[in-house]
Amino acid sequence: MLEQQSILALLQTFEVTARHLSFTLAAHEMNLTQGAVSHRIRKLEMHIGFRLFIRMTRKLALTEEGKRLLTTLSHSLRAINDEIEDIREQDLRGTLHIGIAPTLAHLWLMPRLPRFQAQWPGLNLQFRVRAGVMDFNEERVDLAIYYGATRYPDLYQQRLMAESLLPVCSPRYRQQYRPLSGGDPAALVWIHACESTDVQDQFAEWRLWCQHSGQALPFDGRYYAVNNHSLAIEMALNGLGVVMGRKTLIQPLLDAGRLVALSENEAPSPFGYDLICPQENRSRPRFRAFSEWLAAECV
């Protein structure tokens, strides 16, 4: 039976080799010879009783068993490294990895971030910007902020903000076409965005608003559609049409007069902004610093 220390060394060798899918690159990272790395992998495979790699002429591939082991091992190693960094950096240094949707990052978070920087100057932030859901087992993400309604029972989830929907356009577009106030709806261009919503229906938010306000509009007639809400807002700012705005994101543009509301009717969105992370991350100092600051900004 191999001693525990020896097993840990073999598992580390497997993780590095699996990450590179190369004995040569793994040997370079670990300051070992290629033969030593290959020997460790064979030793580990003999100990656990199954193959981890398919050895081909010029490259390696993981077996299904190897993929399963790598997923578990990578998660465990990240947790160990995070714990060591938290113990070592009690003054809240290090790096926090954040997943966030593009428009929320651009229009809401970035203007507020200088306040966080002033409060925690020693903490690095690394953002992974994407509209879709992050996989905490596969991606290096400590926490994520989603716009949606899905519940994640295996994760910690905290509602930060609700959202409401409001149709808006540029002042010039309203003056030219008088949308929703006597103009011809068929002459309008309807702008649709589906970024970060759980339902990938480009008409969903207009449909929700029409149901709430009791209006029937030809929003599926003449339209532009995009999966990035920032671009949809930019289209409206440039006079291309009418967009269904998310009030949280567009409020500064309304305050500045760059966008104008076409109705006093705001429809409550079934979606909201949630902070989501693995349960074990909640107690980490870096997570607490960012999540407590974030919650205060949402008040």
C-alpha positions as CSV (number, residue, x, y, z in Angstrom):
1,M,0.0,0.0,0.0
2,L,1.4,3.4,-1.0
3,E,1.9,5.9,1.8
4,Q,-0.5,8.9,1.8
5,Q,2.3,11.4,0.9
6,S,3.3,9.3,-2.1
7,I,-0.3,9.1,-3.3
8,L,-0.7,12.9,-3.1
9,A,2.5,13.3,-5.1
10,L,1.2,10.9,-7.8
11,L,-2.2,12.7,-7.9
12,Q,-0.5,16.1,-8.3
13,T,1.5,14.6,-11.2
14,F,-1.7,13.3,-12.8
15,E,-3.4,16.8,-12.4
16,V,-0.5,18.6,-14.1
17,T,-0.3,16.0,-16.9
18,A,-4.0,16.0,-17.5
19,R,-4.0,19.8,-17.6
20,H,-1.4,19.8,-20.4
21,L,-2.2,16.4,-21.9
22,S,1.6,16.1,-22.3
23,F,4.3,14.3,-20.4
24,T,6.8,16.7,-21.7
25,L,5.0,19.9,-20.6
26,A,4.1,18.3,-17.3
27,A,7.8,17.4,-16.7
28,H,8.8,21.0,-17.5
29,E,6.3,22.5,-15.0
30,M,7.3,20.0,-12.3
31,N,11.1,20.2,-13.0
32,L,11.2,16.4,-13.6
33,T,12.3,14.3,-16.5
34,Q,9.6,13.0,-18.9
35,G,10.4,9.5,-17.9
36,A,9.8,10.3,-14.2
37,V,6.4,11.8,-15.0
38,S,5.5,8.7,-17.1
39,H,6.7,6.4,-14.3
40,R,4.5,8.2,-11.7
41,I,1.4,8.0,-13.9
42,R,1.9,4.2,-14.5
43,K,2.4,3.8,-10.7
44,L,-0.8,5.7,-10.0
45,E,-2.7,3.6,-12.5
46,M,-1.5,0.4,-11.0
47,H,-2.5,1.6,-7.5
48,I,-6.0,2.7,-8.4
49,G,-6.7,-0.2,-10.8
50,F,-7.7,1.6,-14.0
51,R,-6.2,3.6,-16.9
52,L,-6.2,7.4,-16.7
53,F,-4.8,8.2,-20.2
54,I,-5.0,6.9,-23.7
55,R,-1.5,7.0,-25.0
56,M,-1.3,7.9,-28.7
57,T,1.7,8.4,-30.9
58,R,2.1,12.2,-30.4
59,K,-0.4,13.1,-27.7
60,L,-2.4,11.9,-24.7
61,A,-6.2,11.8,-24.1
62,L,-8.0,11.2,-20.9
63,T,-10.1,8.1,-20.4
64,E,-13.6,8.6,-19.0
65,E,-12.3,7.5,-15.6
66,G,-9.5,10.0,-16.0
67,K,-12.0,12.8,-16.7
68,R,-14.0,12.0,-13.6
69,L,-10.9,11.9,-11.4
70,L,-9.6,15.2,-12.9
71,T,-12.9,17.0,-12.2
72,T,-12.9,15.9,-8.5
73,L,-9.2,16.5,-8.1
74,S,-9.2,19.9,-9.6
75,H,-12.0,21.0,-7.4
76,S,-10.2,19.7,-4.3
77,L,-6.9,21.3,-5.2
78,R,-8.6,24.7,-5.8
79,A,-10.2,24.4,-2.4
80,I,-6.9,23.6,-0.7
81,N,-5.1,26.4,-2.5
82,D,-7.9,28.9,-1.6
83,E,-7.7,27.9,2.0
84,I,-3.9,28.2,2.1
85,E,-4.2,31.7,0.5
86,D,-6.9,32.8,2.9
87,I,-4.7,31.7,5.9
88,R,-1.6,33.3,4.4
89,E,-3.3,36.5,3.4
90,Q,-5.4,37.5,6.4
91,D,-5.2,41.1,5.3
92,L,-7.3,40.2,2.3
93,R,-4.9,40.1,-0.5
94,G,-4.9,37.6,-3.3
95,T,-7.4,37.2,-6.2
96,L,-11.2,36.8,-6.3
97,H,-12.6,35.3,-9.5
98,I,-16.0,36.7,-10.5
99,G,-18.4,35.5,-13.2
100,I,-20.8,38.2,-14.4
101,A,-23.0,39.0,-17.4
102,P,-21.6,41.7,-19.8
103,T,-24.2,44.4,-19.5
104,L,-24.5,44.2,-15.7
105,A,-20.7,44.5,-15.5
106,H,-20.6,47.4,-17.9
107,L,-23.5,49.5,-16.9
108,W,-24.0,48.7,-13.2
109,L,-20.8,47.3,-11.6
110,M,-18.0,49.2,-13.3
111,P,-19.3,52.7,-12.1
112,R,-19.4,51.4,-8.5
113,L,-16.2,49.4,-8.5
114,P,-13.9,52.4,-7.5
115,R,-15.6,52.3,-4.1
116,F,-14.7,48.7,-3.6
117,Q,-11.1,49.4,-4.8
118,A,-10.8,52.2,-2.2
119,Q,-12.1,49.9,0.6
120,W,-10.0,46.8,-0.4
121,P,-7.0,48.0,-2.3
122,G,-5.0,44.8,-1.8
123,L,-7.6,42.4,-3.4
124,N,-7.2,41.5,-7.0
125,L,-10.4,40.9,-9.1
126,Q,-10.4,38.7,-12.2
127,F,-13.7,38.8,-14.2
128,R,-15.0,36.1,-16.5
129,V,-17.6,38.0,-18.5
130,R,-20.3,35.8,-20.1
131,A,-24.0,35.8,-20.4
132,G,-24.5,32.1,-19.8
133,V,-24.3,30.1,-16.5
134,M,-20.8,29.3,-15.1
135,D,-19.8,25.8,-14.2
136,F,-18.1,26.1,-10.8
137,N,-16.6,22.6,-11.1
138,E,-15.0,23.2,-14.5
139,E,-14.2,27.0,-14.4
140,R,-12.1,29.0,-12.1
141,V,-14.9,31.1,-10.6
142,D,-15.4,31.9,-6.9
143,L,-18.8,33.6,-7.3
144,A,-21.1,34.7,-10.1
145,I,-23.9,37.2,-10.6
146,Y,-26.7,36.0,-12.8
147,Y,-29.9,37.6,-14.1
148,G,-32.5,34.9,-14.0
149,A,-35.0,33.0,-12.0
150,T,-33.5,29.5,-11.7
151,R,-32.9,28.0,-8.3
152,Y,-29.6,26.2,-7.7
153,P,-30.1,23.9,-4.7
154,D,-26.5,22.7,-4.5
155,L,-25.2,26.3,-4.4
156,Y,-25.5,29.3,-2.1
157,Q,-27.8,31.8,-3.7
158,Q,-28.7,35.3,-2.6
159,R,-31.1,37.7,-4.3
160,L,-29.4,41.1,-4.7
161,M,-31.9,43.1,-6.7
162,A,-35.3,42.7,-8.4
163,E,-35.8,44.1,-11.9
164,S,-38.6,45.9,-13.8
165,L,-39.1,46.4,-17.5
166,L,-39.7,49.7,-19.2
167,P,-39.8,50.5,-23.0
168,V,-37.4,53.3,-23.9
169,C,-35.8,55.0,-27.0
170,S,-33.8,58.0,-27.8
171,P,-35.5,61.5,-27.5
172,R,-35.1,62.0,-31.3
173,Y,-36.7,58.6,-32.1
174,R,-39.7,59.5,-29.8
175,Q,-40.1,62.9,-31.5
176,Q,-39.9,61.4,-35.0
177,Y,-42.2,58.3,-34.5
178,R,-44.3,59.0,-31.4
179,P,-44.1,55.3,-30.3
180,L,-46.9,54.1,-28.0
181,S,-48.5,57.5,-28.1
182,G,-50.3,57.8,-31.4
183,G,-47.7,56.8,-33.9
184,D,-48.0,53.8,-36.2
185,P,-46.6,50.8,-34.4
186,A,-46.0,49.0,-37.7
187,A,-43.5,51.7,-38.6
188,L,-41.4,51.1,-35.5
189,V,-38.3,48.9,-35.2
190,W,-38.5,46.8,-32.0
191,I,-35.1,45.9,-30.4
192,H,-34.8,42.6,-28.5
193,A,-32.1,41.4,-26.2
194,C,-32.0,38.0,-24.4
195,E,-28.7,38.3,-22.5
196,S,-28.6,36.3,-19.2
197,T,-32.3,35.3,-19.1
198,D,-33.2,31.8,-18.3
199,V,-35.7,31.7,-21.3
200,Q,-33.8,32.2,-24.5
201,D,-36.9,33.7,-26.3
202,Q,-35.9,37.0,-27.9
203,F,-39.4,38.3,-27.5
204,A,-39.9,37.3,-23.9
205,E,-39.4,40.7,-22.2
206,W,-41.6,42.6,-24.7
207,R,-44.3,39.9,-24.3
208,L,-44.2,40.2,-20.5
209,W,-44.5,44.0,-20.7
210,C,-47.4,43.8,-23.1
211,Q,-49.3,41.3,-20.9
212,H,-48.7,43.5,-17.9
213,S,-49.8,46.8,-19.6
214,G,-52.6,45.3,-21.6
215,Q,-51.3,46.5,-24.9
216,A,-51.0,44.5,-28.1
217,L,-47.9,45.5,-30.1
218,P,-46.3,44.1,-33.2
219,F,-43.0,43.5,-31.5
220,D,-42.3,40.4,-33.6
221,G,-42.8,42.3,-36.9
222,R,-39.9,44.6,-37.8
223,Y,-37.1,44.1,-35.3
224,Y,-33.4,43.9,-34.5
225,A,-32.3,41.2,-32.0
226,V,-29.1,40.6,-30.1
227,N,-27.8,38.5,-27.2
228,N,-26.0,41.4,-25.6
229,H,-28.1,43.9,-23.7
230,S,-25.4,46.6,-24.0
231,L,-25.6,46.5,-27.8
232,A,-29.4,46.6,-27.6
233,I,-29.2,49.8,-25.5
234,E,-26.6,51.2,-27.9
235,M,-29.0,50.6,-30.8
236,A,-31.7,52.6,-29.0
237,L,-29.2,55.4,-28.2
238,N,-28.4,55.6,-31.9
239,G,-32.0,56.0,-32.8
240,L,-32.5,52.5,-34.3
241,G,-35.7,51.7,-32.5
242,V,-37.5,51.0,-29.2
243,V,-35.8,48.7,-26.7
244,M,-37.3,47.0,-23.6
245,G,-35.0,48.4,-20.9
246,R,-34.1,46.8,-17.6
247,K,-34.6,49.7,-15.2
248,T,-31.7,48.8,-13.0
249,L,-29.3,49.1,-16.0
250,I,-30.7,52.1,-17.8
251,Q,-31.6,54.4,-14.9
252,P,-28.4,56.5,-15.4
253,L,-29.3,57.0,-19.1
254,L,-32.8,58.0,-18.2
255,D,-31.5,60.5,-15.6
256,A,-29.1,62.0,-18.2
257,G,-31.9,62.3,-20.8
258,R,-30.1,60.1,-23.2
259,L,-33.0,57.6,-23.2
260,V,-36.7,58.5,-22.6
261,A,-39.4,56.2,-21.2
262,L,-42.4,55.6,-23.5
263,S,-44.8,54.7,-20.8
264,E,-45.2,55.1,-17.0
265,N,-46.1,51.4,-16.9
266,E,-43.2,49.4,-15.5
267,A,-43.7,45.6,-15.6
268,P,-42.1,43.6,-12.8
269,S,-39.7,41.1,-14.3
270,P,-39.9,37.5,-13.1
271,F,-36.1,37.5,-13.1
272,G,-33.7,39.2,-10.8
273,Y,-30.0,39.5,-10.0
274,D,-28.6,36.7,-7.8
275,L,-25.2,36.2,-6.2
276,I,-24.3,32.5,-6.6
277,C,-21.3,30.5,-5.3
278,P,-20.4,27.0,-4.0
279,Q,-21.5,26.7,-0.3
280,E,-17.9,26.3,0.9
281,N,-16.9,29.7,-0.5
282,R,-19.3,31.7,1.8
283,S,-16.9,31.7,4.8
284,R,-13.8,32.9,2.8
285,P,-12.7,36.4,3.7
286,R,-12.4,37.5,0.1
287,F,-15.9,36.3,-0.7
288,R,-17.3,38.0,2.4
289,A,-15.6,41.3,1.6
290,F,-17.0,41.4,-1.9
291,S,-20.5,40.0,-1.2
292,E,-21.1,42.3,1.8
293,W,-19.9,45.3,-0.3
294,L,-22.1,44.2,-3.2
295,A,-25.2,43.8,-1.0
296,A,-24.7,47.3,0.4
297,E,-24.5,48.7,-3.1
298,C,-27.8,47.1,-4.0
299,V,-29.7,48.7,-1.2
